[in-house]
Amino acid sequence: MAKKVNSETVSLWEILGAPRPYSIPYNQRPYIWDQKNWETLWNSFFSENDKSTFLGSFILLEDDDPTKDVQIFDGQQRITTLTILCKAFIDVLHENGSIANAQDIKAYLLTDHRSNPRLMVSKTLSKYFCENIQTEIHIKPQQGSTDTEKKIFKAYQYFYEQVEELLNINSKQGIDIYELFKKRLSSLEVVKLTISDIILGIEIFESVNATGKKLEADELAKNILIKHANLMDYDVEKFDLEWTEIKDRLKVAGFSFVDFMHYFWISKYPYVGKNQLFRSMKDKFQGDSDKWLTFFSSLKSSSITVENIFSLYSFENFKLHYPKANSNPKYSSKYLRYLQCLRFIKNKSWIIPIFTILDYEAKLNQKNETFIGKNKFHEIIKKHFVFSFLHFNIFSLPTRDFTPAMYKLAKNINKAYFDHPQDVIKSNKEVNKYLQLHFCGKDGYVNKAVKQFELMEDEFIEGIHKLKHKDDNKFLIHTLYGEIEEAIFGGSFHNISSHSIEHYMPQESMESWGIPKSLSKHHENRLGNILIINADLNGKLQNKSHKDKMEILSGHPSNSNFVNEFIEYNESETGPYNFGKITEDNLKSSHPIENPSEIDKRTERIGSYIKKMYIEEMKY
């Protein structure tokens, strides 16, 4: 019987100049090396202190068919980096006039005699790599558009600078550094492990990396899923495409693949930390290909749910995904409001019960049934947003207890469906029961935390003063002010599309307020300096003085009750704040607690409204 693994020691020159091209299989992660790795590689070549003779091992899958590529199962980071290093040598030699030497490196190490690349990188990177690294000797690389392309270009820049320095040390003699490079490539050795079985390749890859650079759980899961996809005659190329699509969806939504996989896992199975995730998966599924691929299918479905959550721009869009949702604008507008607000929560584990509820809804919709259409989903989402917002954005509490509470609720929702897959009435009843326990249970985390919130007066004030308007949280600011208008002043939530955020003390306030930009920038985005007003009216207030703004605002028919309160207090001698008192001197010496400015005073008043509606009167 033929040996499954053949081992031999060869030089880097032999590896890079092998007669058959290399390709990178689907299980491999993208290019991730950084400057620390590049420095280590360079030093192993040329540093007198760190010069090496051994550069590790390569695991290569080699088919008997000589027309097929050799697949790199371990060593792709090194061989990709070495190819970039070769390009740096080529360009420095070419610019120095050593054109024949540059051509030799290209012809022997970058391309074959037909000018075909010796290294075939991933499909998403191949165009950039061919046109910038494996190109003609007179074409220099340009920075790409993706993160990986930018990293490749940065690696090239690093090595180009090192080769230039090496040339200067060698009196600008291109032939000298060419011979030195060839000599080091011939003297540096690697262990070449050649295999002929894709599954064995994945298993060896996992084993080697278990004691080397740690792989994340998602990378290990991809390896084993490819193995089981191959065993089940699943199209591996299609699998790789689907995996990439999941990764891209999650990236757009602000999630790393491994974080989301962890959230997904603990929503269905016993809680484990992220570093035990892959071990738990292997223990649960073992060698059962059906279980692994069913897991992948469910993961893909939930990633689509996450994409839906982060791409909801209208109720019509929401209704496309969840057709049984309640169409009454009284409710539907709030679905979108709170789902969009959740995006601004600092910790992302809030998403665990949300994608679980929406996954549950999608399953019911397939049976022409619904959960969110028959229950007060807008209230559930609001409670979840408010609690998460207070927990992380105001009180800045750790995730230690929050995440387990989220996964416990998600697990119970999944359990309700698992226990009653054919009885929607019973499963809905169970889901509602678990939601009640989550928010109102006497010993539940949310109930205990809210009671604690009531006592954390100093921490609350500190959190309110830290909360500021930024370019990317406009929707959150609109929501907070709109809800104050509804809950505190009995008005109506404004139309966000026709209203804008007005910085009352202007962002350019030197001319009209006498406040230099260096000082105003520390105050202008505070909650107390913000009004939500009609967009047309906002245009009339741009950079005007306090007196002029008061004249324009006073009695304007589009004012909300909240804005009218601001006007009233500014016109009253005994009001809690008066922006007419703002000067450069008192802003310079202001402190939110010890010496509050007028903006500080209004910020704290707005904080009292948020506390009243979100803590004191919020019905969890």
C-alpha positions as CSV (number, residue, x, y, z in Angstrom):
1,M,0.0,0.0,0.0
2,A,1.3,3.5,-0.9
3,K,2.4,5.7,1.9
4,K,-0.2,8.3,2.9
5,V,2.5,10.8,3.8
6,N,6.0,11.3,2.2
7,S,8.5,13.5,4.0
8,E,11.7,15.0,2.7
9,T,13.9,18.0,3.5
10,V,14.3,20.5,0.7
11,S,15.5,24.1,0.2
12,L,13.2,27.1,-0.2
13,W,14.7,27.5,-3.7
14,E,13.3,24.0,-4.6
15,I,9.9,24.9,-3.0
16,L,9.5,28.2,-4.9
17,G,10.8,26.8,-8.2
18,A,8.9,23.6,-8.2
19,P,7.7,22.5,-11.7
20,R,4.0,22.4,-10.8
21,P,2.0,25.5,-9.7
22,Y,0.7,25.8,-6.2
23,S,-2.9,26.6,-5.2
24,I,-4.5,27.4,-1.8
25,P,-7.5,25.1,-0.9
26,Y,-10.8,26.3,0.4
27,N,-10.2,25.5,4.0
28,Q,-7.3,28.0,4.3
29,R,-7.8,31.4,6.0
30,P,-7.1,34.6,4.1
31,Y,-3.7,36.3,4.2
32,I,-3.3,37.5,7.8
33,W,0.5,38.0,8.4
34,D,1.5,41.4,9.7
35,Q,4.7,43.3,10.2
36,K,5.9,41.2,13.1
37,N,5.7,38.1,10.9
38,W,7.4,40.0,8.0
39,E,10.2,41.1,10.3
40,T,10.7,37.5,11.5
41,L,10.9,36.2,8.0
42,W,13.3,38.9,6.8
43,N,15.6,38.4,9.8
44,S,15.7,34.6,9.1
45,F,17.1,35.5,5.7
46,F,19.5,38.4,6.4
47,S,19.9,39.3,10.1
48,E,23.3,38.4,11.5
49,N,21.7,37.7,14.9
50,D,18.6,35.8,13.8
51,K,19.7,34.1,10.6
52,S,18.1,30.7,10.3
53,T,18.8,27.5,8.5
54,F,15.3,25.9,9.0
55,L,11.9,27.5,8.1
56,G,9.4,25.0,9.3
57,S,7.3,22.6,7.3
58,F,5.0,22.6,4.3
59,I,2.0,20.2,3.9
60,L,1.3,19.7,0.2
61,L,-1.5,17.7,-1.4
62,E,-0.1,16.3,-4.6
63,D,-2.3,14.4,-7.1
64,D,-0.8,11.8,-9.4
65,D,-2.1,13.8,-12.3
66,P,0.9,16.1,-13.2
67,T,-1.4,18.7,-14.9
68,K,-3.1,19.5,-11.5
69,D,-2.0,22.1,-9.0
70,V,-0.3,21.1,-5.8
71,Q,-2.5,22.3,-2.9
72,I,-0.9,24.0,0.1
73,F,-2.5,22.7,3.3
74,D,0.0,24.3,5.6
75,G,2.5,27.0,4.6
76,Q,0.3,29.4,2.6
77,Q,1.1,32.4,4.7
78,R,4.9,31.8,4.2
79,I,4.7,31.0,0.5
80,T,2.5,34.0,-0.2
81,T,4.9,36.3,1.8
82,L,7.9,34.8,0.0
83,T,6.2,35.6,-3.3
84,I,5.8,39.2,-2.2
85,L,9.4,39.3,-1.1
86,C,10.5,38.1,-4.5
87,K,8.5,40.9,-6.1
88,A,10.2,43.4,-3.9
89,F,13.7,42.1,-5.0
90,I,12.6,42.2,-8.6
91,D,11.5,45.9,-8.4
92,V,14.6,47.0,-6.5
93,L,16.9,45.2,-9.0
94,H,15.0,46.5,-12.0
95,E,15.3,50.1,-10.7
96,N,19.0,49.6,-10.1
97,G,19.6,48.5,-13.7
98,S,20.0,44.8,-12.8
99,I,17.3,43.8,-15.3
100,A,18.6,40.4,-16.1
101,N,18.8,39.4,-12.4
102,A,15.2,40.8,-11.9
103,Q,14.0,38.7,-14.9
104,D,15.7,35.6,-13.5
105,I,13.8,35.8,-10.2
106,K,10.5,36.4,-12.0
107,A,11.0,33.6,-14.5
108,Y,12.1,31.0,-11.9
109,L,10.3,32.0,-8.7
110,L,7.1,33.9,-9.7
111,T,6.0,32.5,-13.0
112,D,6.8,29.4,-15.2
113,H,8.2,29.4,-18.7
114,R,4.7,30.2,-20.1
115,S,4.4,33.3,-17.7
116,N,1.7,31.5,-15.7
117,P,1.8,32.2,-11.9
118,R,3.5,29.6,-9.8
119,L,1.2,30.4,-6.9
120,M,-2.6,30.5,-7.4
121,V,-4.2,32.5,-4.6
122,S,-7.9,32.6,-3.7
123,K,-10.4,33.7,-6.4
124,T,-11.2,36.9,-4.6
125,L,-7.5,37.9,-4.5
126,S,-6.2,36.4,-7.7
127,K,-6.8,39.4,-10.0
128,Y,-5.0,41.8,-7.7
129,F,-2.2,39.4,-7.0
130,C,-1.6,38.6,-10.7
131,E,-1.7,42.3,-11.7
132,N,0.5,43.6,-8.9
133,I,2.8,40.9,-7.6
134,Q,3.1,38.3,-10.3
135,T,3.2,40.9,-13.1
136,E,5.9,42.1,-15.5
137,I,9.1,43.4,-13.9
138,H,8.5,47.0,-14.9
139,I,5.1,47.2,-13.2
140,K,5.0,48.2,-9.6
141,P,2.2,47.2,-7.2
142,Q,-0.6,49.6,-6.4
143,Q,-2.7,49.6,-3.2
144,G,-5.8,47.5,-3.5
145,S,-9.4,48.1,-2.3
146,T,-10.1,45.2,0.1
147,D,-8.5,44.7,3.5
148,T,-6.5,41.7,2.3
149,E,-5.2,43.6,-0.8
150,K,-4.1,46.5,1.4
151,K,-2.3,44.0,3.6
152,I,-0.5,42.5,0.6
153,F,0.5,45.9,-0.5
154,K,1.7,46.9,2.9
155,A,3.8,43.7,3.0
156,Y,5.3,44.6,-0.3
157,Q,6.2,48.1,0.9
158,Y,7.9,46.7,4.0
159,F,10.0,44.3,2.0
160,Y,10.8,46.9,-0.7
161,E,12.3,49.2,2.0
162,Q,14.3,46.3,3.4
163,V,15.7,45.3,0.0
164,E,16.6,48.9,-0.8
165,E,18.5,49.1,2.5
166,L,20.2,45.8,1.7
167,L,21.2,47.3,-1.6
168,N,22.7,50.4,0.1
169,I,24.7,48.2,2.5
170,N,26.1,46.3,-0.5
171,S,27.3,49.5,-2.2
172,K,24.3,49.5,-4.6
173,Q,25.5,46.4,-6.4
174,G,22.4,44.6,-7.6
175,I,24.3,41.5,-8.6
176,D,25.5,41.2,-4.9
177,I,22.1,41.2,-3.4
178,Y,20.8,38.9,-6.1
179,E,23.5,36.3,-5.4
180,L,22.9,36.8,-1.6
181,F,19.2,36.2,-2.1
182,K,19.8,33.0,-4.2
183,K,22.2,31.7,-1.6
184,R,19.8,32.2,1.3
185,L,17.0,30.5,-0.7
186,S,19.3,27.6,-1.3
187,S,20.5,27.2,2.2
188,L,17.2,27.7,4.1
189,E,15.5,24.3,4.5
190,V,12.0,23.2,5.1
191,V,10.3,19.8,5.7
192,K,8.1,19.0,2.8
193,L,5.2,16.7,3.7
194,T,3.5,15.4,0.6
195,I,0.0,13.8,0.9
196,S,-2.5,12.4,-1.5
197,D,-5.8,12.6,0.4
198,I,-7.8,15.8,1.1
199,I,-9.3,14.6,4.4
200,L,-5.9,13.6,5.7
201,G,-4.6,17.1,4.7
202,I,-7.3,18.8,6.8
203,E,-6.6,16.5,9.8
204,I,-2.8,17.1,9.6
205,F,-3.4,20.8,9.2
206,E,-5.5,20.9,12.4
207,S,-2.9,18.8,14.2
208,V,0.0,21.0,13.2
209,N,-1.8,24.3,14.0
210,A,-3.0,22.9,17.4
211,T,0.6,23.4,18.6
212,G,1.5,26.4,16.4
213,K,-0.4,29.6,15.6
214,K,-3.8,29.2,17.2
215,L,-6.7,29.0,14.7
216,E,-10.0,30.5,15.6
217,A,-13.0,28.2,16.0
218,D,-14.6,29.4,12.7
219,E,-11.4,28.4,10.8
220,L,-11.3,25.0,12.4
221,A,-15.0,24.5,11.8
222,K,-14.5,25.4,8.1
223,N,-11.8,22.7,7.9
224,I,-14.0,20.0,9.3
225,L,-17.1,21.1,7.4
226,I,-15.1,20.9,4.1
227,K,-14.1,17.4,5.1
228,H,-17.7,16.3,5.7
229,A,-18.9,18.2,2.6
230,N,-16.4,16.2,0.6
231,L,-17.5,12.9,2.2
232,M,-21.2,13.7,1.3
233,D,-20.3,14.6,-2.3
234,Y,-21.3,18.2,-1.6
235,D,-19.9,20.7,-4.1
236,V,-16.8,22.0,-2.1
237,E,-16.5,25.1,-4.3
238,K,-20.1,25.9,-3.7
239,F,-19.6,25.4,0.0
240,D,-16.6,27.8,0.0
241,L,-18.7,30.4,-1.8
242,E,-21.5,30.1,0.7
243,W,-19.0,30.3,3.6
244,T,-17.6,33.5,2.1
245,E,-21.2,34.9,1.7
246,I,-21.9,34.3,5.4
247,K,-18.6,36.0,6.3
248,D,-19.4,39.0,4.1
249,R,-22.9,39.4,5.6
250,L,-21.6,39.3,9.1
251,K,-18.8,41.8,8.3
252,V,-21.3,44.3,7.0
253,A,-23.4,43.9,10.1
254,G,-20.3,44.4,12.3
255,F,-19.7,40.9,13.5
256,S,-16.7,38.7,13.2
257,F,-17.5,35.2,12.0
258,V,-16.2,33.5,15.2
259,D,-18.2,35.9,17.5
260,F,-21.4,35.2,15.6
261,M,-20.7,31.4,15.5
262,H,-20.3,31.6,19.3
263,Y,-23.6,33.4,19.7
264,F,-25.3,31.0,17.4
265,W,-23.9,28.0,19.3
266,I,-24.9,29.1,22.8
267,S,-28.4,29.9,21.6
268,K,-28.9,26.2,21.0
269,Y,-26.4,24.3,23.1
270,P,-24.9,24.5,26.6
271,Y,-22.9,27.6,27.3
272,V,-19.2,27.4,26.6
273,G,-16.6,30.1,26.3
274,K,-15.3,31.1,22.8
275,N,-12.0,29.2,23.4
276,Q,-13.9,26.0,24.0
277,L,-16.3,26.4,21.1
278,F,-14.7,24.1,18.5
279,R,-14.0,21.4,21.1
280,S,-17.7,21.5,22.0
281,M,-18.7,21.2,18.4
282,K,-16.5,18.2,17.8
283,D,-17.8,16.6,21.0
284,K,-21.4,17.2,19.9
285,F,-21.3,16.2,16.3
286,Q,-18.2,13.9,16.3
287,G,-18.0,12.2,12.9
288,D,-21.6,12.6,11.8
289,S,-21.5,14.4,8.5
290,D,-25.3,15.0,8.5
291,K,-25.1,16.9,11.8
292,W,-22.2,19.0,10.7
293,L,-23.9,20.0,7.4
294,T,-27.2,20.6,9.2
295,F,-25.4,22.9,11.6
296,F,-23.9,24.8,8.6
297,S,-27.3,25.1,7.0
298,S,-28.8,26.6,10.2
299,L,-25.8,28.9,10.7
300,K,-26.3,30.2,7.1
301,S,-30.0,30.8,7.7
302,S,-29.3,32.8,10.9
303,S,-26.7,34.9,9.1
304,I,-29.4,35.9,6.7
305,T,-31.6,36.9,9.6
306,V,-28.7,39.1,10.9
307,E,-28.4,40.6,7.5
308,N,-32.1,41.3,7.6
309,I,-31.9,43.0,10.9
310,F,-29.1,45.3,9.7
311,S,-30.7,46.2,6.4
312,L,-34.2,47.2,7.4
313,Y,-35.0,50.5,5.9
314,S,-38.8,50.3,5.7
315,F,-41.6,48.2,7.0
316,E,-42.2,47.0,3.5
317,N,-38.7,45.5,3.6
318,F,-39.4,43.9,7.0
319,K,-42.7,42.5,5.6
320,L,-40.8,40.8,2.8
321,H,-38.9,38.8,5.3
322,Y,-41.6,38.3,7.9
323,P,-44.9,38.5,6.0
324,K,-47.1,37.8,9.0
325,A,-45.9,40.9,10.9
326,N,-48.5,43.3,12.2
327,S,-49.0,46.0,9.5
328,N,-50.6,48.5,11.8
329,P,-48.3,51.6,11.7
330,K,-48.7,52.0,15.4
331,Y,-46.7,48.8,15.8
332,S,-44.7,48.4,12.6
333,S,-42.9,51.8,13.0
334,K,-41.7,50.6,16.4
335,Y,-40.4,47.3,15.1
336,L,-38.0,49.2,12.9
337,R,-37.2,51.9,15.4
338,Y,-35.9,49.6,18.1
339,L,-34.3,47.1,15.7
340,Q,-32.3,50.0,14.3
341,C,-31.5,51.4,17.7
342,L,-30.1,48.1,18.8
343,R,-27.3,48.5,16.3
344,F,-25.9,51.3,18.6
345,I,-25.5,49.0,21.6
346,K,-21.8,48.8,22.5
347,N,-21.8,45.0,23.1
348,K,-23.2,42.8,20.3
349,S,-24.5,39.9,22.4
350,W,-27.9,41.6,22.4
351,I,-28.4,40.0,19.1
352,I,-28.7,36.4,20.4
353,P,-32.4,36.4,21.4
354,I,-33.3,38.7,18.5
355,F,-32.1,36.5,15.7
356,T,-33.5,33.5,17.6
357,I,-37.0,35.1,17.8
358,L,-36.8,36.1,14.1
359,D,-35.6,32.6,13.1
360,Y,-38.5,31.2,15.0
361,E,-40.9,33.6,13.2
362,A,-39.4,32.5,9.8
363,K,-40.1,28.9,10.7
364,L,-43.7,29.7,11.7
365,N,-44.2,31.8,8.5
366,Q,-43.4,28.7,6.4
367,K,-46.4,27.1,8.1
368,N,-48.5,30.2,7.5
369,E,-48.3,31.0,11.2
370,T,-46.8,33.8,13.3
371,F,-45.5,34.8,16.6
372,I,-44.7,38.5,16.1
373,G,-48.0,39.2,14.3
374,K,-50.1,37.9,17.3
375,N,-48.0,39.4,20.1
376,K,-46.7,42.8,21.1
377,F,-43.4,42.4,19.4
378,H,-42.7,46.1,19.5
379,E,-42.9,46.0,23.3
380,I,-40.5,43.1,23.4
381,I,-38.0,44.8,21.2
382,K,-38.3,48.1,23.1
383,K,-37.7,46.4,26.4
384,H,-34.7,44.6,25.0
385,F,-33.3,47.8,23.5
386,V,-33.8,49.9,26.6
387,F,-32.2,47.4,29.0
388,S,-29.3,46.8,26.6
389,F,-28.8,50.6,26.1
390,L,-28.8,51.3,29.9
391,H,-26.6,48.3,30.6
392,F,-23.8,49.2,28.1
393,N,-24.2,52.7,26.8
394,I,-25.1,54.4,30.1
395,F,-23.8,52.2,32.9
396,S,-20.9,50.6,31.0
397,L,-21.4,47.3,32.9
398,P,-19.4,44.2,32.0
399,T,-20.8,41.4,29.8
400,R,-20.2,38.7,32.5
401,D,-23.9,38.2,33.4
402,F,-25.6,39.9,30.4
403,T,-24.5,37.4,27.7
404,P,-25.5,34.3,29.7
405,A,-29.0,35.9,30.2
406,M,-29.3,36.4,26.5
407,Y,-28.2,32.9,25.6
408,K,-30.6,31.5,28.3
409,L,-33.6,33.3,26.7
410,A,-32.5,32.2,23.2
411,K,-32.2,28.6,24.3
412,N,-35.7,28.6,25.8
413,I,-37.2,30.1,22.6
414,N,-35.5,27.3,20.6
415,K,-36.7,24.8,23.2
416,A,-40.3,26.0,22.8
417,Y,-40.2,25.2,19.1
418,F,-38.4,21.9,19.6
419,D,-40.9,20.8,22.2
420,H,-44.0,21.8,20.1
421,P,-42.9,21.8,16.4
422,Q,-46.5,21.1,15.2
423,D,-48.4,23.1,17.8
424,V,-47.9,26.8,17.2
425,I,-50.4,27.8,20.0
426,K,-48.4,25.9,22.6
427,S,-45.0,27.0,21.3
428,N,-46.1,30.7,21.2
429,K,-47.4,30.3,24.7
430,E,-44.1,28.9,25.9
431,V,-42.1,31.7,24.2
432,N,-44.2,34.3,25.9
433,K,-43.7,32.6,29.2
434,Y,-39.9,32.6,28.8
435,L,-40.0,36.3,27.8
436,Q,-42.0,37.1,30.9
437,L,-39.5,35.2,33.0
438,H,-36.6,37.0,31.3
439,F,-37.9,40.5,31.9
440,C,-40.0,40.1,35.0
441,G,-38.9,37.0,36.8
442,K,-38.3,37.6,40.4
443,D,-34.8,36.0,40.3
444,G,-34.2,36.9,36.7
445,Y,-31.1,38.9,35.6
446,V,-33.0,41.8,34.0
447,N,-35.3,42.3,37.1
448,K,-32.3,42.3,39.5
449,A,-30.2,44.6,37.2
450,V,-33.0,47.2,36.8
451,K,-33.4,47.4,40.6
452,Q,-29.7,48.0,40.8
453,F,-30.0,50.7,38.1
454,E,-32.3,52.6,40.3
455,L,-29.6,52.9,43.0
456,M,-26.8,53.8,40.6
457,E,-27.4,57.6,40.6
458,D,-23.8,58.8,40.2
459,E,-23.0,56.2,37.5
460,F,-26.2,57.2,35.6
461,I,-25.3,60.9,35.6
462,E,-21.8,60.0,34.5
463,G,-23.1,57.9,31.7
464,I,-25.5,60.6,30.5
465,H,-22.7,63.2,30.3
466,K,-20.6,60.8,28.3
467,L,-23.4,60.1,25.8
468,K,-22.8,62.3,22.7
469,H,-24.1,62.8,19.2
470,K,-21.8,61.4,16.5
471,D,-22.1,61.1,12.7
472,D,-22.9,57.4,13.0
473,N,-25.5,57.5,15.8
474,K,-28.0,60.1,14.5
475,F,-30.9,57.6,14.6
476,L,-30.2,56.8,18.3
477,I,-30.3,60.6,19.1
478,H,-33.5,61.0,17.2
479,T,-35.1,58.1,19.1
480,L,-34.1,59.4,22.5
481,Y,-35.5,62.9,21.9
482,G,-38.6,61.5,20.1
483,E,-39.4,59.3,23.0
484,I,-38.9,62.1,25.5
485,E,-41.4,64.1,23.4
486,E,-43.9,61.2,23.6
487,A,-43.4,60.0,27.2
488,I,-42.6,63.2,29.0
489,F,-44.4,66.0,27.0
490,G,-47.3,64.0,25.6
491,G,-46.4,64.9,22.0
492,S,-45.8,62.8,18.9
493,F,-42.6,61.2,17.7
494,H,-41.3,63.4,14.9
495,N,-40.8,62.3,11.3
496,I,-37.1,61.6,11.2
497,S,-36.9,62.2,7.4
498,S,-38.1,65.8,7.7
499,H,-36.3,66.7,11.0
500,S,-32.7,67.2,11.7
501,I,-30.3,67.6,14.7
502,E,-29.5,71.2,15.5
503,H,-26.4,72.0,17.6
504,Y,-27.7,75.0,19.4
505,M,-24.3,76.4,20.3
506,P,-23.0,76.2,16.7
507,Q,-20.2,74.0,15.4
508,E,-18.7,77.1,14.0
509,S,-19.3,79.4,17.0
510,M,-16.4,81.8,17.1
511,E,-18.0,84.7,15.2
512,S,-21.5,84.7,16.7
513,W,-20.8,83.3,20.2
514,G,-17.1,84.1,20.7
515,I,-16.3,80.5,21.4
516,P,-13.2,79.1,19.6
517,K,-13.5,75.8,17.9
518,S,-10.8,74.2,20.1
519,L,-13.2,74.8,23.1
520,S,-16.7,74.4,21.5
521,K,-15.9,71.0,20.1
522,H,-15.8,69.6,23.6
523,H,-19.4,70.7,24.2
524,E,-21.3,71.0,21.0
525,N,-22.3,67.3,20.7
526,R,-23.5,66.9,24.3
527,L,-27.1,66.0,24.8
528,G,-27.8,69.3,26.4
529,N,-26.8,71.2,23.3
530,I,-29.1,69.4,20.9
531,L,-32.5,70.2,19.5
532,I,-34.5,68.2,17.1
533,I,-36.3,70.6,14.7
534,N,-37.8,70.8,11.3
535,A,-35.0,70.5,8.7
536,D,-36.1,73.8,6.9
537,L,-36.0,75.7,10.2
538,N,-32.6,74.2,11.0
539,G,-31.2,75.8,7.9
540,K,-32.3,79.3,9.1
541,L,-30.5,78.9,12.5
542,Q,-27.0,78.0,11.1
543,N,-24.3,79.6,13.2
544,K,-26.5,82.5,14.4
545,S,-26.2,84.0,17.9
546,H,-28.3,82.9,20.8
547,K,-30.5,86.1,20.6
548,D,-31.1,85.6,16.9
549,K,-31.9,81.9,17.3
550,M,-34.4,82.7,20.1
551,E,-36.2,85.1,17.8
552,I,-36.5,82.6,15.0
553,L,-37.5,79.7,17.3
554,S,-40.0,81.4,19.6
555,G,-43.6,80.6,18.6
556,H,-42.6,78.7,15.5
557,P,-45.5,76.4,14.6
558,S,-43.3,73.4,13.9
559,N,-41.8,73.3,17.4
560,S,-42.3,70.2,19.5
561,N,-43.2,70.5,23.1
562,F,-39.7,69.6,24.1
563,V,-38.3,72.5,22.0
564,N,-40.8,74.8,23.5
565,E,-39.6,73.9,26.9
566,F,-36.1,74.8,25.9
567,I,-37.3,78.2,24.6
568,E,-39.3,78.8,27.8
569,Y,-36.4,78.1,30.1
570,N,-34.1,80.4,28.1
571,E,-36.6,83.2,28.2
572,S,-37.2,82.8,32.0
573,E,-34.9,84.5,34.6
574,T,-35.6,81.6,37.0
575,G,-35.3,78.6,34.6
576,P,-32.9,75.8,35.2
577,Y,-30.6,76.9,32.4
578,N,-30.0,79.9,30.1
579,F,-27.8,79.5,27.0
580,G,-27.5,83.3,26.9
581,K,-25.0,82.9,29.8
582,I,-22.6,80.8,27.8
583,T,-19.2,82.5,27.4
584,E,-15.7,81.3,26.6
585,D,-14.7,81.8,30.2
586,N,-17.5,79.8,31.8
587,L,-17.1,76.9,29.3
588,K,-13.3,76.8,30.0
589,S,-13.9,76.4,33.8
590,S,-17.0,74.2,33.5
591,H,-17.3,70.7,35.1
592,P,-20.4,68.5,34.7
593,I,-20.8,68.1,38.5
594,E,-18.6,70.7,40.3
595,N,-19.2,73.7,38.0
596,P,-21.8,72.8,35.4
597,S,-22.2,74.9,32.3
598,E,-25.7,75.7,30.9
599,I,-25.1,72.8,28.5
600,D,-24.2,70.5,31.4
601,K,-27.4,71.6,33.2
602,R,-29.6,70.8,30.3
603,T,-27.8,67.5,29.7
604,E,-28.6,66.5,33.3
605,R,-32.2,67.6,32.9
606,I,-32.5,65.4,29.7
607,G,-30.9,62.6,31.7
608,S,-33.7,62.9,34.3
609,Y,-36.2,62.4,31.5
610,I,-34.4,59.3,30.3
611,K,-34.2,58.0,33.8
612,K,-37.9,58.6,34.3
613,M,-39.1,56.9,31.1
614,Y,-36.5,54.1,30.9
615,I,-35.9,53.2,34.6
616,E,-38.6,54.6,36.9
617,E,-41.7,54.1,34.7
618,M,-40.5,51.4,32.2
619,K,-42.7,48.3,32.4
620,Y,-40.3,45.4,31.9
